[in-house]
Amino acid sequence: MTNAEKDLYIAIGKVLWEDWDPIGVNEFPEANDEYNGYIPSIFRLAVENADQQTIALKLNEFVQVNMGLFGDMVHCLEVADKIISVRDSYKN
């Protein structure tokens, strides 16, 4: 993994923690690794240039299937847009 890819990986984790946070734990610093298991899949989609819809569907799938919660596709689309913005910033 290149340095830029490592930075992107970390940045995606930050977006998941700060913006996605489907279970509402980001106010608790001790839970800061709660979403780390989801980073590899989202990172892979990002480096494969997945579009907003594809990333959002994966995020929503995690919420529904892995967490057993009702998904919020609108929120997942917003988060996916942030992930794409982060990805694009590492390409320049």
Secondary structure, 3 states (H helix, E strand, C coil): CCHHHHHHHHHHHHHHHHHHCCCCCCCCHHHCCCCHHHHHHHHHHHHCCCCHHHHHHHHHHHHHHHCCCCCCHHHHHHHHHHHHHHHHHHHC
